[in-house]
Every structure is written in structure tokens, then in C-alpha cells.
Amino acid sequence: MQTGCLPIMKNCIEMNILVTGAHGQLGNEMVRVSDKSKDHYVFTDINELDITNRDVLHTFVNKEQIDIIVNCCLLYTSDAADE
């Protein structure tokens, strides 16, 4: 059986997809396009899930049975923005 639910596939498996950075520009677009998908999306941002903490992330992924992680987080430092 194939994974993913592209329109050309039959007998596909619905996937649990974690999208981090859901409140940002790219994350908001993922929310918008996920409405057309049969997959189950879990949207988080830094307030809900700190992806820099490996143990917390691992626990979350296992608990939610995540198949795919789409990282839409932005790394922002004021020093880099000034250059």
C-alpha cells in the first residue's frame, strides 16, 4: 500500500502531519492548503511545542503518531536581520 493521498493514488493511507511554525506566513499557507487534504494535520507554534527540545519533540511525535514533520519555523536573530 502506498502512503500519502495524491489525487492519482488509490488505496492511500491517511497520514498524520505535524506542521511547526503554524502562526507564521508559511505556516498559515499550510493551514489554508490542508483543507483540501484527506490527511490529518497537527499545527503548532513555539507556544505549543518547543522543537528545540529533543525530548519534548520526541514525546509529542510519539503521542500524536506523527508520520511527517513540516518545519515552517523561522529562525530570527536581530543581528542577522540588521545585515
GIJOLIN-V133084 format. One record per pair of residues at least 24 apart in sequence whose C-alpha atoms are under 10 Angstrom apart, sorted by the first residue. I is the first residue (numbers start at 1). GAP is how many residues later the second one is. Records with the same first field share a line. If there is no record, write none. Layout:
I=GAP  GAP
//
This chain:
3=64
4=33  34  35
5=32  33  34
6=31  32
7=30
12=26
13=25  26
14=24  25  26  53
15=24  25  26  50  51  52  53
16=24  25  26  45  48  49  50  51  52  53
17=24  25  26  44  47  48  49  50  51  52  53
18=24  25  26  42  43  46  47  48  49  50  51  52  53
19=24  25  26  49  50  51  52  53  54
20=24  25  26  28  29  30  31  49  50  51  52  53  54
21=24  25  26  27  28  30  49  50  51  52  53
22=24  48  49  50  51
23=49  50
24=48  49  50
25=47  48  49
26=45  46  47  48
27=43  44  45  46  47
28=44
29=43
30=40  42
40=26
41=25  27  28
42=24  27
43=27
44=27  28  29
45=27  28
46=27
//
